[in-house]
Amino acid sequence: MNRMLRLSDIRGLIRSHLWAQILVAMILAIVAGILLSPGSGSVFAVLPGQVDNLGEWARLPGRIFLNMIQMVVVALVGSSIILGITSSSDPEFLKRAASRIVPYFVCTSVLAVLIGIAVAKLIEPGQYIDSTTLDLVNSGSAAAAGGVAAMPEFSATDQIAELIPSNLLSAAVTKNMLQIVVAAVFTGIALMSLPIDKRELALRLVQLVQDVSLKIVGWAMRLAPLAVFGLIMDFVLRVGLSALLGLSAYIATVITGLIILLLVYLLIVLVFAGRNPLKFAGQIADAQLLAFSTSSSAATMPLSLRIAEDRLRVSPPVSRFLIPLGATVNMDGTALYQVVAALFIAQLYNVDLSTVELAVLIFTVVGASIGSPSTPGVGIVILATILQGLGIPPDGAAILLGVDRILDMCRTSVNVSGDLTACVVMDKWLGERHAMPEAVH
């Protein structure tokens, strides 16, 4: 009877909690991927020529899930930021928020990069691989085949000017989220200056856009466990365990840095927000798992918003402004990954970076991580650009393609954790006047 009760409890947990469904899907996907992998030797193993076809069908639910999220992400980000700005009756709120959020994001990004440099220098993952066994010459062609191409170079003045979209439709089509965020901030401020009757009419329309977007996201979330199963099974099926073992020192270095960064977040929650870090970790677990599974901060944003307001009791003006903004500009996990990857490839090529070059690396990584698209796989593209700027052959990034998916999942989970950490800190710093009445700190 006890056993039956425990089994029923487990079934109830899986049915009622998204994180449990995703966790089960991940475990089943790893097992299925290993069993079906051509090199596994199991009776279920598929032929090498069938891997691509099977993987394509396995990815289908994940592609549908991500496409549904991407379909509404521009509308959701824009409407959330506008409602976040206008939901406060205090015009000084935005000024105070900006004066705290911007320095906070910059400081945590620099901290993430410093952690990445420290673990990469301490472990030196590049020394565990014989570079002569890696086809670094031919990796250039692999990079081209894998889509690793350097991003176009822009001057500092061009980058500043491009923050403001000259064509909002073009920014929406290309999903330039930083431009969308800037446009939404301008729109929110402009609405605040309108007469109350006109403002309320416009805000009802914006609220309708957000409600419709969230409804579509709700439909997509029903696909999440199936999407997770297909995406992870496809990854294990194609890459197998051999690629993971070959770059195990590099993978361990990145994951070690990310774990340290997560611990720093918990310390920040305790010191600056006055919250129980263990309780906080449990409250954000759903968002971490979804981010890990989809490798997309954008896909996780609706769930992060719900967790921030319902579980963390963050006031709506803070959460609706900061979560969409953080999903666009607060990429601490990505910044840490990029600096570790850059140093790893530098070690492979026996390139010794000077103190000045390390300073340039810190500045470049922090700048590149801000505004990078919150979609899967973009980190490897940014990495190639960073390497080129430091005089390190960007072709070396191609050897990381095989394991980039698993690390993309890890760093996205940390990115989302950073956004929720920033939410509770800013909710505390911006004062109790903007907290919800039932807020528990």
C-alpha positions in Angstrom: 0.0 0.0 0.0 2.9 2.3 0.9 4.5 1.6 -2.5 1.3 2.3 -4.3 0.9 5.5 -2.4 4.4 6.6 -3.4 3.8 5.8 -7.0 0.5 7.7 -7.0 2.3 10.7 -5.4 5.0 10.6 -8.1 2.3 10.5 -10.9 0.5 13.4 -9.2 3.8 15.4 -9.0 4.5 14.8 -12.7 1.0 15.7 -13.8 0.9 18.9 -11.7 4.4 20.3 -12.1 6.0 21.4 -15.4 9.5 21.0 -14.0 8.8 17.3 -13.2 7.5 16.6 -16.7 10.5 18.3 -18.2 12.9 16.4 -16.0 11.3 13.1 -16.9 11.4 14.0 -20.6 15.1 14.9 -20.3 16.0 11.6 -18.6 14.0 9.5 -21.2 15.5 11.5 -24.1 19.1 10.8 -22.9 18.3 7.1 -22.5 16.6 7.0 -25.9 19.4 8.9 -27.6 22.1 6.6 -26.2 20.2 3.4 -27.1 19.5 4.7 -30.7 23.0 6.1 -31.3 24.7 4.1 -34.1 27.8 3.6 -32.0 25.9 2.3 -28.9 25.9 -1.4 -29.9 22.4 -1.8 -28.7 19.7 -3.7 -30.5 17.8 -0.5 -31.0 20.7 1.3 -32.7 19.9 3.0 -36.0 22.1 2.9 -39.1 24.4 6.0 -39.5 22.5 7.1 -42.6 19.2 7.2 -40.6 20.5 9.5 -37.9 19.7 12.8 -39.7 16.2 11.7 -40.7 15.4 10.4 -37.2 16.8 13.5 -35.6 14.8 15.8 -37.9 11.6 14.2 -36.9 12.7 14.2 -33.2 13.3 17.9 -33.4 9.9 18.7 -34.9 8.0 19.2 -31.7 10.9 21.4 -30.4 10.9 23.5 -33.6 7.1 24.0 -33.4 7.4 25.0 -29.7 10.2 27.5 -30.3 8.5 28.9 -33.4 5.3 29.5 -31.5 7.3 31.4 -28.8 9.3 33.3 -31.4 6.0 34.2 -33.2 4.9 36.3 -30.2 8.1 37.2 -28.5 8.4 40.7 -30.1 4.8 41.5 -29.0 5.3 40.0 -25.6 8.6 41.8 -24.9 7.2 45.2 -26.2 3.9 45.0 -24.3 5.5 43.8 -21.1 8.0 46.6 -21.0 5.4 49.2 -21.8 3.1 47.9 -19.1 6.0 47.7 -16.7 6.8 51.4 -17.2 3.3 52.7 -17.1 2.0 50.5 -14.2 3.8 52.7 -11.8 2.0 56.0 -10.9 5.4 57.5 -9.8 7.2 59.1 -12.7 10.4 58.9 -10.6 10.2 55.1 -10.6 11.7 54.7 -14.1 14.6 57.1 -13.3 15.4 55.2 -10.1 15.0 51.9 -11.8 17.3 52.8 -14.6 19.9 54.3 -12.3 20.1 50.9 -10.4 19.4 48.3 -13.1 22.1 49.5 -15.6 25.0 49.5 -13.1 23.8 46.2 -11.7 23.7 44.4 -15.0 27.2 45.8 -15.9 28.7 44.7 -12.6 27.3 41.2 -12.7 28.4 40.8 -16.3 32.0 41.8 -15.4 31.9 39.5 -12.4 30.8 36.6 -14.6 33.7 37.3 -17.0 36.2 37.5 -14.1 34.9 34.1 -12.8 35.3 32.7 -16.3 38.9 33.9 -16.6 39.7 32.6 -13.1 38.5 29.0 -13.7 40.0 28.9 -17.3 43.4 30.0 -15.9 43.2 27.6 -13.0 42.1 24.5 -14.9 43.7 25.3 -18.2 41.4 23.0 -20.2 43.3 23.5 -23.4 46.3 21.7 -21.9 44.4 18.5 -21.6 44.0 18.1 -25.4 46.7 17.4 -27.9 46.1 20.1 -30.6 47.8 18.0 -33.2 45.0 15.4 -32.9 42.4 18.1 -33.8 41.9 19.0 -37.4 42.1 22.8 -36.7 43.1 23.5 -40.3 39.9 21.8 -41.7 37.8 23.3 -39.0 37.5 26.4 -41.0 35.4 24.4 -43.5 33.5 22.9 -40.7 32.8 26.4 -39.3 31.4 27.5 -42.6 29.3 24.4 -42.9 28.1 24.8 -39.3 27.2 28.4 -39.8 29.9 29.9 -37.7 30.6 33.2 -39.4 32.0 36.4 -38.0 29.4 39.1 -37.3 29.7 42.3 -39.2 31.9 44.9 -37.6 30.5 48.3 -36.6 32.2 51.3 -35.1 31.2 52.5 -31.6 29.2 55.4 -33.0 27.3 53.0 -35.4 26.5 50.7 -32.5 25.1 53.6 -30.4 23.1 55.0 -33.3 21.7 51.5 -34.1 20.2 51.2 -30.6 17.3 53.3 -31.9 15.5 51.5 -34.7 15.1 53.6 -37.8 12.5 51.0 -39.0 10.5 49.4 -36.3 9.1 46.8 -38.7 12.6 45.8 -39.8 13.6 45.4 -36.1 10.6 43.2 -35.5 11.3 41.1 -38.6 14.9 40.6 -37.8 14.1 40.1 -34.1 16.6 42.7 -33.0 15.5 42.6 -29.4 17.7 45.4 -28.1 16.0 47.8 -30.6 12.6 46.4 -29.6 13.4 47.1 -26.0 14.6 50.7 -26.7 11.4 51.3 -28.8 9.2 49.9 -26.0 10.9 52.1 -23.4 10.3 55.2 -25.6 6.7 54.2 -26.1 6.2 53.6 -22.4 7.6 57.0 -21.5 5.6 58.7 -24.2 2.4 57.1 -22.9 3.2 58.4 -19.4 3.1 61.9 -20.7 -0.3 61.6 -22.4 -3.6 62.7 -20.7 -5.1 59.9 -18.5 -8.0 59.2 -20.8 -5.9 58.7 -23.9 -3.3 56.7 -21.9 -5.9 54.3 -20.6 -7.3 53.6 -24.1 -3.8 52.8 -25.4 -2.9 50.7 -22.4 -6.0 48.6 -22.8 -4.8 47.8 -26.3 -1.3 47.0 -25.1 -2.8 44.8 -22.3 -4.8 43.0 -24.9 -1.7 42.3 -27.0 0.0 40.9 -23.9 -3.0 38.7 -23.0 -3.2 37.3 -26.5 0.6 36.6 -26.5 0.4 34.9 -23.2 -2.5 32.7 -24.4 -0.4 31.5 -27.3 2.5 30.9 -25.0 0.2 28.8 -22.8 -0.7 26.7 -25.8 3.0 26.3 -26.6 3.8 25.3 -23.0 1.7 22.2 -23.4 4.2 21.0 -26.0 7.2 21.7 -23.7 7.9 18.2 -22.4 7.6 16.7 -25.8 9.7 19.4 -27.3 12.4 18.8 -24.6 12.4 15.1 -25.3 12.9 15.6 -29.0 15.6 18.3 -28.8 17.7 16.4 -26.2 17.3 13.0 -27.9 18.4 14.5 -31.2 21.5 16.1 -29.5 22.5 12.8 -27.8 21.8 10.8 -31.0 23.9 13.0 -33.2 26.8 13.8 -30.9 26.9 10.7 -28.7 29.1 10.4 -25.6 32.4 10.4 -27.5 32.3 14.1 -28.3 31.4 14.9 -24.7 34.4 12.9 -23.4 36.8 14.4 -25.9 36.2 17.9 -24.7 35.4 16.9 -21.1 38.0 19.3 -19.5 36.5 22.2 -21.4 32.9 21.3 -20.6 33.9 20.8 -16.9 35.6 24.2 -16.9 32.5 26.0 -18.3 30.1 24.2 -16.0 32.3 24.8 -12.9 32.3 28.6 -13.7 28.5 28.5 -14.2 28.0 26.8 -10.9 30.2 29.3 -9.1 28.1 32.1 -10.8 24.9 30.5 -9.5 26.3 30.4 -6.0 27.2 34.1 -6.3 23.6 34.8 -7.3 22.4 33.0 -4.2 24.8 35.1 -2.1 23.4 38.2 -3.8 19.9 37.2 -3.0 20.8 36.7 0.7 22.9 39.9 1.1 21.1 42.4 -1.1 17.5 41.1 -1.2 17.4 39.7 2.3 15.8 36.4 1.1 16.4 32.8 1.9 18.7 31.6 -0.9 17.6 27.9 -0.7 14.0 28.9 -0.9 14.7 31.2 -3.8 16.5 28.4 -5.6 13.5 26.1 -5.2 11.1 28.8 -6.4 13.0 29.4 -9.7 13.7 25.7 -10.5 10.8 25.6 -13.1 12.3 28.5 -15.1 15.8 27.0 -14.9 14.7 23.6 -16.3 12.7 25.2 -19.1 15.7 27.4 -20.0 18.0 24.4 -19.9 15.7 22.4 -22.1 15.0 25.0 -24.8 18.3 27.0 -24.7 16.1 30.1 -25.2 15.7 33.0 -22.7 12.9 34.3 -24.9 11.0 31.0 -24.6 11.4 31.1 -20.8 10.4 34.7 -20.4 6.6 34.1 -19.8 7.3 31.5 -17.2 9.9 33.8 -15.6 7.3 36.6 -15.4 4.8 34.3 -13.7 7.4 33.0 -11.2 8.6 36.5 -10.4 5.1 37.8 -9.6 3.4 34.7 -8.2 6.2 33.0 -6.3 8.8 35.6 -5.6 6.2 38.3 -5.0 8.0 40.9 -7.1 5.9 43.9 -7.9 4.6 44.0 -11.5 6.3 47.4 -12.4 9.6 45.8 -11.6 9.1 42.3 -13.1 7.4 43.4 -16.3 10.1 45.9 -17.0 13.1 43.9 -15.8 12.4 40.3 -17.1 12.0 41.3 -20.8 15.0 43.7 -20.5 17.1 41.0 -18.7 16.3 38.4 -21.4 17.8 40.8 -23.9 20.8 42.5 -22.1 21.6 40.4 -19.0 23.6 37.5 -20.4 26.0 36.6 -17.6 26.1 32.9 -18.4 26.8 33.7 -22.0 29.6 36.1 -21.1 31.2 33.5 -18.8 31.0 30.8 -21.5 32.5 33.1 -24.2 35.5 34.1 -22.1 36.2 30.4 -21.1 35.8 29.3 -24.7 38.1 32.1 -26.0 40.8 31.2 -23.4 40.4 27.5 -24.2 41.0 28.1 -27.9 43.9 30.4 -27.2 45.5 27.6 -25.1 45.0 25.2 -28.0 46.8 27.5 -30.4 49.4 28.3 -27.7 48.4 32.0 -27.8 49.4 33.7 -24.5 47.2 36.7 -23.9 48.8 39.7 -22.1 47.2 41.7 -19.3 46.1 44.3 -21.8 44.6 41.7 -24.1 42.7 40.2 -21.2 41.3 43.6 -20.4 40.2 43.9 -24.0 38.7 40.5 -23.8 36.7 41.5 -20.7 35.4 44.6 -22.4 34.6 42.8 -25.7 32.8 39.9 -24.0 30.7 42.2 -21.8 29.8 44.4 -24.8 29.0 41.4 -27.0 26.8 39.7 -24.4 24.6 42.7 -24.1 21.9 42.6 -26.7 22.9 39.2 -28.1 19.7 37.4 -29.4 18.0 35.3 -26.8 17.8 32.3 -29.1 19.7 29.0 -29.3 23.1 28.8 -30.8 24.0 32.5 -31.1 26.8 32.2 -28.6 29.1 30.3 -31.0 28.6 33.1 -33.6 29.5 35.8 -31.1 32.5 33.7 -30.0 34.0 33.6 -33.5 33.8 37.4 -33.7 35.5 37.8 -30.3 38.3 35.4 -31.3 38.9 37.3 -34.5 39.2 40.6 -32.6 41.9 39.1 -30.4 44.0 37.8 -33.2 43.0 34.1 -32.4 42.0 32.1 -35.5 38.2 32.0 -35.3 38.2 28.7 -37.1 39.0 27.1 -33.7 35.4 27.8 -32.6 34.3 25.1 -35.0 35.7 22.3 -32.8 33.2 23.5 -30.1 30.2 23.0 -32.4 29.6 19.4 -31.2 29.2 20.3 -27.6 27.8 23.8 -27.9 24.3 22.6 -27.5 24.7 21.2 -24.0 26.7 24.3 -22.9 24.1 26.5 -24.5 21.5 24.8 -22.4 23.6 25.4 -19.2 24.4 29.0 -19.8 20.8 29.9 -20.8 19.6 28.4 -17.4 22.2 30.7 -15.7 21.0 33.7 -17.8 17.4 33.2 -16.6 18.6 32.7 -13.0 20.4 36.0 -13.3 17.2 37.8 -14.5 15.2 36.5 -11.5 18.0 37.3 -9.1 18.0 40.9 -10.5 14.2 41.0 -10.0 14.3 40.3 -6.3 17.3 42.7 -5.7 15.6 45.5 -7.6 12.3 44.9 -5.9 14.1 45.5 -2.6 16.2 48.4 -3.8 13.4 50.3 -5.4 11.4 50.4 -2.2 8.3 49.0 -0.6 6.0 51.5 -2.3 6.2 49.4 -5.5 5.8 46.0 -3.8 2.6 44.1 -4.0 0.6 44.2 -0.8 1.0 40.5 -0.2 4.8 40.6 -0.9 6.8 38.4 1.4 10.5 39.2 1.7 
